Amino acid sequence: MQDSEPETRHERYLPILLTALEALDARATNSKQGVQALPEAVCLHPLLEVWLDEFLCSVCHPANARAPRARVSAAINRIETGDFGWCRQCDKFIGLGLLDRDPLRELCRRCEA
């Protein structure tokens, strides 16, 4: 099902992006507390869980958290403005399959090539 409604994107991607942002903030401040788990009501697509694990592993050192934090914040802002999931070059919908693999994606496959 390719539902591109903003509310669906908000529900699908906002929880994982907020979790990623929280994890980056915890790492940037060397917090020993760890990251809060996602609320039990949030059911993530398996590819989003893989993305979060890989994303957090790629920024495991606090010094590496600054640039990814800006990308996560920008994605959250795009959700809030209704621009999330739309290619910033051609304005076509990127597609949930690609967004599930990388929710920070800003370009469709055609524009990225």
C-alpha positions as CSV (number, residue, x, y, z in Angstrom):
1,M,0.0,0.0,0.0
2,Q,1.5,3.3,-1.1
3,D,-0.3,5.8,1.1
4,S,1.3,9.2,0.7
5,E,-1.0,11.1,3.0
6,P,0.8,13.4,5.3
7,E,-0.8,12.0,8.4
8,T,0.4,8.5,7.5
9,R,3.9,9.7,7.0
10,H,3.8,11.6,10.3
11,E,2.7,8.5,12.2
12,R,5.1,6.2,10.3
13,Y,8.4,8.2,10.4
14,L,8.1,10.8,13.2
15,P,8.6,8.3,16.1
16,I,11.8,6.8,14.7
17,L,13.2,10.2,13.7
18,L,12.6,11.5,17.2
19,T,14.3,8.4,18.7
20,A,17.3,9.0,16.4
21,L,17.4,12.6,17.5
22,E,17.3,11.6,21.2
23,A,20.1,9.1,20.7
24,L,22.3,11.7,18.9
25,D,21.7,14.2,21.7
26,A,22.5,11.6,24.3
27,R,25.8,10.7,22.5
28,A,26.7,14.3,22.0
29,T,26.5,15.0,25.7
30,N,28.1,11.6,26.6
31,S,24.9,10.7,28.5
32,K,25.1,7.4,30.4
33,Q,21.3,7.2,30.7
34,G,20.7,5.7,27.2
35,V,17.8,6.3,25.0
36,Q,14.2,5.9,25.9
37,A,12.5,3.0,24.0
38,L,9.8,3.7,21.5
39,P,6.3,3.7,23.0
40,E,4.8,0.2,22.9
41,A,2.0,1.5,20.6
42,V,4.6,2.4,17.9
43,C,5.0,-0.5,15.5
44,L,7.9,0.1,13.2
45,H,8.4,-1.4,9.7
46,P,11.3,-3.8,10.0
47,L,13.3,-1.8,7.5
48,L,13.0,1.3,9.7
49,E,14.3,-0.7,12.7
50,V,17.3,-1.8,10.6
51,W,17.9,1.8,9.5
52,L,17.8,3.1,13.1
53,D,20.4,0.5,14.2
54,E,22.7,1.2,11.3
55,F,22.3,4.9,11.6
56,L,23.1,4.9,15.3
57,C,26.1,2.6,14.7
58,S,27.5,5.0,12.1
59,V,27.5,7.9,14.5
60,C,28.7,6.0,17.6
61,H,31.4,8.6,18.5
62,P,30.0,11.9,19.9
63,A,32.0,14.0,17.5
64,N,30.2,12.3,14.6
65,A,26.7,13.2,15.8
66,R,26.6,16.9,14.7
67,A,25.9,16.5,10.9
68,P,23.5,13.6,11.2
69,R,21.6,15.5,13.9
70,A,21.0,18.3,11.4
71,R,19.7,15.8,8.8
72,V,17.3,14.2,11.3
73,S,16.1,17.6,12.4
74,A,15.6,18.6,8.8
75,A,13.5,15.4,8.1
76,I,11.4,16.2,11.2
77,N,10.8,19.7,9.9
78,R,9.8,18.3,6.5
79,I,7.2,16.1,8.2
80,E,5.8,19.1,10.1
81,T,5.6,21.2,6.9
82,G,4.2,18.4,4.8
83,D,7.2,18.2,2.5
84,F,8.5,14.9,3.8
85,G,8.6,12.1,1.2
86,W,8.6,14.5,-1.7
87,C,11.7,14.8,-3.9
88,R,13.2,18.3,-3.4
89,Q,14.2,18.4,-7.1
90,C,11.2,17.1,-9.1
91,D,8.5,17.2,-6.4
92,K,7.4,13.6,-7.0
93,F,6.7,11.3,-4.1
94,I,9.8,9.3,-3.2
95,G,7.9,6.1,-2.1
96,L,7.6,4.3,1.2
97,G,9.9,1.5,0.2
98,L,12.8,4.0,-0.3
99,L,11.9,6.0,2.8
100,D,11.7,2.9,4.9
101,R,15.3,2.1,3.9
102,D,16.4,5.8,4.6
103,P,13.9,8.2,6.2
104,L,16.4,11.0,5.7
105,R,16.2,10.7,1.9
106,E,15.4,13.9,0.1
107,L,15.7,12.8,-3.5
108,C,13.8,10.2,-5.6
109,R,15.8,7.5,-7.3
110,R,15.7,9.2,-10.7
111,C,17.0,12.6,-9.3
112,E,19.6,10.9,-7.2
113,A,21.2,9.2,-10.2
